[in-house]
Amino acid sequence: MNRCVEIACPICGNLDGASLGQSVIFGKLRWYVSTNCPRCRHVSEEDGVGFPPQTHREKLLVSGGTWNLVVDVQFRVAFLKTLRELVSVSFAEASKIKFPKAFSGTKAEVEWVLYHATAAGISAIAEQQTDSGSK
């Protein structure tokens, strides 16, 4: 699923000059910034694979909220192996993960980890975090 957020043009600051998106395509986490500003006529495309730059990620989190991946503790070892294959998580960081909430991020990031967890036979669900910290 694609998540798109309107952001300011990087040249003139026009508030409807650019859009930021994040999605999972063929099992890869992708992000993009597309600028087509009607005010200054700046046109550009920027994209990447993996987590977006932190400033972009923060905008996606503000717009779409934080999502959690809930994994049954019986899948702990398999999930940690899968997570370590996807992101740079040290053994020390992995040992701090408190199940059942095993991963948090943008909706697309959680869907990306869910995609790979499911492929590894891990039972998990994605849910949007409420202000109290869980759904």
C-alpha positions as CSV (number, residue, x, y, z in Angstrom):
1,M,0.0,0.0,0.0
2,N,1.2,3.5,-0.9
3,R,1.2,6.2,1.7
4,C,1.5,9.7,0.2
5,V,1.9,13.0,2.1
6,E,1.9,16.5,0.7
7,I,5.0,18.4,1.6
8,A,6.5,21.8,0.9
9,C,8.4,22.5,-2.3
10,P,12.2,22.3,-1.4
11,I,12.9,25.5,-3.5
12,C,10.1,28.0,-2.7
13,G,8.2,26.4,0.2
14,N,4.9,26.2,-1.6
15,L,2.8,23.8,0.5
16,D,1.3,21.9,-2.4
17,G,4.5,21.7,-4.4
18,A,5.7,18.2,-3.5
19,S,4.6,14.8,-2.3
20,L,6.3,12.2,-0.1
21,G,5.4,8.5,-0.3
22,Q,6.4,5.1,1.0
23,S,5.4,1.7,-0.1
24,V,6.3,-2.0,-0.3
25,I,7.0,-3.1,-3.9
26,F,8.0,-6.7,-4.6
27,G,9.0,-7.2,-0.9
28,K,11.2,-4.0,-0.9
29,L,10.6,-0.9,1.2
30,R,10.6,2.1,-1.1
31,W,10.2,5.8,-0.6
32,Y,10.0,8.8,-2.9
33,V,9.7,12.6,-3.1
34,S,8.0,13.9,-6.2
35,T,8.2,17.7,-6.8
36,N,6.1,19.5,-9.4
37,C,5.6,22.9,-8.0
38,P,3.1,25.2,-9.7
39,R,4.6,28.3,-8.1
40,C,8.3,28.1,-9.0
41,R,8.0,25.3,-11.6
42,H,10.7,23.2,-9.9
43,V,10.4,19.6,-11.0
44,S,12.4,16.7,-9.4
45,E,12.2,13.1,-8.3
46,E,14.1,11.5,-5.4
47,D,13.7,7.9,-4.3
48,G,15.4,5.1,-2.5
49,V,15.1,1.6,-1.1
50,G,14.9,1.0,2.6
51,F,14.1,3.6,5.3
52,P,13.8,7.2,4.1
53,P,15.9,10.0,5.4
54,Q,14.9,10.8,9.0
55,T,13.2,14.1,8.2
56,H,11.0,12.3,5.6
57,R,10.3,9.5,8.0
58,E,9.2,11.9,10.7
59,K,6.7,13.5,8.3
60,L,5.3,10.1,7.4
61,L,4.9,9.2,11.1
62,V,3.2,12.5,11.9
63,S,0.8,12.0,8.9
64,G,0.1,8.3,9.2
65,G,0.8,7.6,12.8
66,T,2.9,4.9,14.3
67,W,2.1,1.2,13.5
68,N,3.1,-1.9,15.5
69,L,3.8,-5.4,14.4
70,V,2.3,-7.8,16.9
71,V,4.0,-11.2,17.0
72,D,3.2,-14.1,19.2
73,V,6.1,-14.9,21.6
74,Q,6.3,-18.5,20.3
75,F,7.8,-17.0,17.0
76,R,10.4,-14.9,18.9
77,V,13.5,-16.6,17.6
78,A,12.2,-16.8,14.0
79,F,11.1,-13.2,14.1
80,L,14.4,-11.9,15.4
81,K,16.2,-13.8,12.7
82,T,14.0,-12.3,10.1
83,L,14.3,-8.8,11.5
84,R,18.1,-9.0,11.7
85,E,18.1,-10.0,8.0
86,L,16.0,-6.8,7.1
87,V,17.5,-4.1,9.4
88,S,20.7,-3.5,11.3
89,V,19.6,-4.8,14.8
90,S,22.4,-5.8,17.1
91,F,21.9,-8.8,19.5
92,A,21.7,-6.3,22.4
93,E,19.0,-4.4,20.6
94,A,17.1,-7.6,19.7
95,S,17.2,-8.8,23.3
96,K,15.3,-5.6,24.3
97,I,12.4,-6.2,22.0
98,K,9.3,-6.8,24.1
99,F,6.8,-9.2,22.6
100,P,4.1,-9.2,21.5
101,K,4.8,-5.7,20.1
102,A,7.9,-6.6,18.1
103,F,8.4,-3.8,15.7
104,S,7.1,-0.2,15.3
105,G,7.3,2.3,12.4
106,T,5.3,3.8,9.6
107,K,2.5,1.8,8.1
108,A,4.6,0.8,5.1
109,E,7.6,-0.2,7.3
110,V,5.4,-2.5,9.4
111,E,3.8,-3.9,6.2
112,W,7.3,-4.6,4.9
113,V,8.4,-6.5,8.0
114,L,5.0,-8.3,8.1
115,Y,5.5,-9.4,4.4
116,H,8.9,-11.0,5.3
117,A,7.7,-12.4,8.6
118,T,4.7,-14.1,6.9
119,A,7.0,-15.5,4.2
120,A,9.1,-17.0,7.0
121,G,6.0,-18.7,8.5
122,I,5.6,-16.2,11.4
123,S,2.1,-15.4,12.5
124,A,1.8,-11.6,13.0
125,I,-0.6,-8.7,12.6
126,A,-0.2,-5.0,12.0
127,E,-2.1,-2.5,14.0
128,Q,-2.1,1.2,14.3
129,Q,-0.9,2.6,17.7
130,T,-3.2,4.7,19.6
131,D,-2.1,7.5,22.0
132,S,-2.0,5.0,24.8
133,G,0.7,3.0,22.9
134,S,-1.4,0.2,21.3
135,K,-4.6,-0.5,19.5
